[in-house]
Amino acid sequence: MDEDELLDLVDDQDRVIGTILRSQTDDLNGSGFLRAAEAFIQNNHGQVWIPRRQMTKRIAPGGLDYSMGEHVKAGEDYLQGCLRGFEEELNLQLKESDITFVKKFAPIKNLDYFRALYIYMSDKIPKFNPSDFSGHYWLTPKELIDRLNAGEPAKRSLIETATYLLNR
């Protein structure tokens, strides 16, 4: 990850209004929103591959995470960010036809991101980067929600996304 990668800054309709360095995104103060591409690897049993973040991570250290999550860089669309993320985080070189778009989520309280969710169907555990993740689980959306409701640390938006998967 490049801490100073250039990201698009978007308005409340997800239209680009400028750019911002990633290192400057901690407090947007209402100046706009960012974009993220998120994905789950889902197996044939309906379980999703959920990694545990390393304790050294700045956001949600030691918490549960999406199978893949990436900031969308300036000039990229969500799909491009997703494909890049699979390659960078999980060493998977996928093409557009390998993944399915599920939903675009609007920003939620205390999370200034538009998020596009994708699914990649596979029964294989990816060759993840050990500097990113310390472990992993195959969980159904309900099992994931139960863990999150029991206080398991995780990225803030994971509960909303898992609930959507369970109810779709």
C-alpha positions as CSV (number, residue, x, y, z in Angstrom):
1,M,0.0,0.0,0.0
2,D,1.2,3.5,-0.9
3,E,0.2,5.8,1.9
4,D,0.4,8.7,-0.5
5,E,-1.6,7.3,-3.4
6,L,-3.9,9.8,-5.1
7,L,-7.6,9.2,-4.6
8,D,-10.7,10.8,-6.1
9,L,-12.7,13.0,-3.9
10,V,-16.4,12.7,-4.8
11,D,-19.6,14.6,-3.9
12,D,-22.8,13.1,-2.3
13,Q,-23.8,11.8,-5.7
14,D,-20.4,10.0,-6.2
15,R,-19.2,12.5,-8.9
16,V,-15.5,13.4,-8.9
17,I,-14.9,16.9,-7.5
18,G,-11.2,16.7,-6.9
19,T,-8.4,14.5,-5.6
20,I,-6.8,13.9,-2.3
21,L,-3.7,12.1,-1.0
22,R,-4.5,9.0,1.0
23,S,-2.4,10.3,3.9
24,Q,-4.7,13.3,4.1
25,T,-8.0,11.4,4.4
26,D,-8.4,10.9,8.1
27,D,-10.6,13.9,8.5
28,L,-12.5,15.0,5.4
29,N,-14.6,17.5,7.5
30,G,-17.5,17.4,5.0
31,S,-15.3,18.2,2.0
32,G,-16.4,15.1,0.2
33,F,-16.3,11.4,0.1
34,L,-14.0,8.6,-1.0
35,R,-14.5,5.4,-3.0
36,A,-13.8,1.8,-2.0
37,A,-14.1,-1.5,-3.8
38,E,-14.9,-4.4,-1.5
39,A,-15.3,-8.1,-2.3
40,F,-16.1,-11.4,-0.7
41,I,-14.8,-14.7,-1.9
42,Q,-17.8,-17.0,-1.6
43,N,-17.6,-20.8,-1.8
44,N,-20.2,-23.3,-3.0
45,H,-21.5,-23.7,0.5
46,G,-22.5,-20.1,0.8
47,Q,-19.7,-19.2,3.1
48,V,-17.5,-16.2,2.6
49,W,-13.7,-16.1,3.2
50,I,-13.1,-13.6,6.0
51,P,-9.5,-12.7,6.9
52,R,-8.3,-11.3,10.2
53,R,-6.3,-8.1,9.9
54,Q,-2.8,-7.9,11.3
55,M,-2.5,-6.0,14.6
56,T,-0.1,-3.6,12.9
57,K,-2.9,-2.3,10.7
58,R,-4.0,1.3,11.3
59,I,-7.7,0.7,10.7
60,A,-9.4,-2.2,12.6
61,P,-6.2,-3.8,13.9
62,G,-6.8,-7.5,14.6
63,G,-10.3,-7.2,13.2
64,L,-12.3,-9.2,10.7
65,D,-12.2,-7.8,7.2
66,Y,-13.6,-8.2,3.7
67,S,-11.9,-10.9,1.6
68,M,-10.6,-7.8,-0.4
69,G,-10.9,-4.1,0.2
70,E,-9.2,-1.3,-1.6
71,H,-9.4,2.4,-1.9
72,V,-10.3,3.3,-5.5
73,K,-7.4,5.4,-6.9
74,A,-7.9,8.6,-8.8
75,G,-9.0,7.9,-12.4
76,E,-10.0,4.3,-11.6
77,D,-13.6,3.0,-11.5
78,Y,-14.8,0.6,-8.8
79,L,-14.2,-2.5,-11.0
80,Q,-10.6,-1.5,-11.8
81,G,-10.0,-0.9,-8.0
82,C,-11.5,-4.3,-7.3
83,L,-9.4,-6.2,-9.8
84,R,-6.2,-4.4,-8.6
85,G,-7.1,-5.2,-5.0
86,F,-7.5,-8.9,-5.7
87,E,-4.0,-8.9,-7.3
88,E,-2.3,-6.8,-4.7
89,E,-3.9,-8.3,-1.6
90,L,-4.6,-11.9,-2.6
91,N,-2.3,-12.6,-5.6
92,L,-5.3,-13.3,-7.8
93,Q,-5.2,-12.1,-11.4
94,L,-8.9,-11.9,-12.2
95,K,-10.8,-10.5,-15.1
96,E,-14.1,-8.7,-15.2
97,S,-16.0,-11.9,-16.0
98,D,-14.6,-13.6,-12.9
99,I,-16.4,-11.3,-10.4
100,T,-20.0,-10.2,-9.9
101,F,-21.2,-6.8,-8.9
102,V,-23.6,-7.0,-6.0
103,K,-24.4,-3.5,-4.7
104,K,-23.1,0.0,-4.3
105,F,-23.5,1.3,-0.7
106,A,-23.8,5.0,0.1
107,P,-21.7,6.5,2.9
108,I,-22.9,5.7,6.5
109,K,-22.4,7.6,9.7
110,N,-18.6,8.0,10.5
111,L,-17.6,6.3,7.3
112,D,-17.1,8.7,4.4
113,Y,-17.0,6.2,1.6
114,F,-19.1,5.0,-1.3
115,R,-18.5,1.3,-1.5
116,A,-19.0,-1.1,-4.3
117,L,-19.4,-4.8,-3.3
118,Y,-18.4,-7.7,-5.6
119,I,-18.4,-11.5,-5.2
120,Y,-15.8,-13.9,-6.5
121,M,-16.9,-17.5,-6.4
122,S,-14.1,-19.9,-5.4
123,D,-13.6,-22.8,-2.9
124,K,-9.9,-22.1,-2.7
125,I,-8.1,-20.1,0.1
126,P,-6.2,-17.4,-1.7
127,K,-2.4,-16.8,-1.2
128,F,-2.9,-13.8,1.0
129,N,-0.2,-11.4,2.0
130,P,0.8,-12.3,5.6
131,S,1.7,-8.6,6.3
132,D,-2.0,-7.8,5.7
133,F,-3.7,-10.8,7.4
134,S,-2.9,-13.0,10.4
135,G,-5.6,-15.7,9.8
136,H,-8.9,-16.5,8.1
137,Y,-12.3,-18.2,8.4
138,W,-15.0,-19.5,6.1
139,L,-18.2,-18.2,7.6
140,T,-21.8,-17.9,6.5
141,P,-23.2,-14.3,6.5
142,K,-25.2,-15.3,9.6
143,E,-22.1,-16.7,11.4
144,L,-20.2,-13.5,10.5
145,I,-23.1,-11.3,11.8
146,D,-23.3,-13.3,15.1
147,R,-19.6,-12.8,15.7
148,L,-19.8,-9.1,15.0
149,N,-22.9,-8.7,17.3
150,A,-20.9,-10.5,20.0
151,G,-18.3,-7.8,19.8
152,E,-15.7,-9.3,17.5
153,P,-13.6,-6.4,16.2
154,A,-14.0,-5.7,12.5
155,K,-14.1,-2.9,9.9
156,R,-17.1,-0.7,10.6
157,S,-19.0,-1.4,7.4
158,L,-18.8,-5.1,7.6
159,I,-22.0,-5.6,9.6
160,E,-24.0,-3.6,7.1
161,T,-22.6,-5.6,4.2
162,A,-23.0,-9.0,5.8
163,T,-26.6,-8.2,6.8
164,Y,-27.3,-7.2,3.1
165,L,-25.8,-10.6,2.0
166,L,-27.9,-12.5,4.5
167,N,-31.1,-10.8,3.4
168,R,-30.7,-10.7,-0.4
